[in-house]
Amino acid sequence: MDYCHLSVCEVQEMAIDLYLFFLREAMIFENAKTEEGRKYLKNCWRIEQTVPDRKRLRKLKKGNGENGK
């Protein structure tokens, strides 16, 4: 309600997919305000990833010696 500046009645009449979208956006907006919240959001993003960042992995491997040990 606060994020969208809507009344309780307007929120109750909202389609569920739209409500869930705004709920997600409001949570992200509020968490982005604090360092702890930003850390939480960064961790959520990291956990959500399904494809490895090969470029970063190669860079890390190079930094640890030629054989990667």
CORFENQUI-V555784 format. One record per residue. PSI is psi in whole degrees, -180 to 180 (NA if undefined). D_CENTER is the distance of its C-alpha to the mean C-alpha in Angstrom with 1 decimal. Layout:
# CORFENQUI-V555784
PSI,D_CENTER
PSI,D_CENTER
This chain:
# CORFENQUI-V555784
-47,20.8
-41,20.2
-42,17.3
-6,19.3
50,22.7
159,24.1
168,26.7
-42,26.5
-43,28.7
-38,26.6
-41,23.5
-29,25.7
-9,27.0
144,23.6
146,22.9
-39,20.6
-37,18.2
-41,18.1
-47,17.7
-36,14.7
-50,13.0
-33,13.9
-45,13.0
-48,9.3
-40,9.6
-40,11.6
-44,9.4
-45,6.7
-46,10.1
-41,11.7
-29,9.4
-11,9.5
-22,13.2
157,13.8
-44,13.7
-40,13.0
-42,10.0
-38,8.7
-43,9.7
-46,8.0
-40,4.4
-41,6.0
-40,7.6
-43,5.2
-44,4.6
-44,8.3
-31,9.4
-20,8.4
136,10.6
-12,14.2
129,16.1
147,17.2
86,17.1
-36,20.9
-46,21.5
-38,19.8
-42,21.6
-41,24.9
-43,24.5
-41,24.0
-42,27.0
-39,29.1
-19,28.5
22,29.9
168,33.2
-36,34.6
0,34.6
11,31.1
NA,32.4
